[in-house]
Amino acid sequence: MMTVGIKIMPRDVILDSQGRAIEESMKNNGFKFEGLRAGKFLEVSFSNENKEDVKTEIEKMLKIGGLYNPLIEKFEIIF
């Protein structure tokens, strides 16, 4: 079995209102850091262990299955 991570983040040019709200809350609680962006992390398990097959399937899931919006989000597949 192969488990793969999918990181989905707002594109850099998109205002990340959720990330901004979290950042403001953390800074109001005294935490010091330079920036914060919020996204999604998915973990998907496959019985197929062929990396290329799994990558192709994940790309289909993302594009056809509606897991992300390509206009405002980007994704990274983490093996």
BELQUIVEN-V621269 format. One record per helix or strand of 3 or more residues. SS is the DSSP state (2 for helix, 1 for strand). FROM is the first residue (numbers start at 1). LEN is the number of residues. If there is no record, write none. Layout:
# BELQUIVEN-V621269
ss/from/len
SS/FROM/LEN
SS/FROM/LEN
This chain:
# BELQUIVEN-V621269
ss/from/len
1/2/9
2/17/12
1/39/8
2/51/14
1/73/6
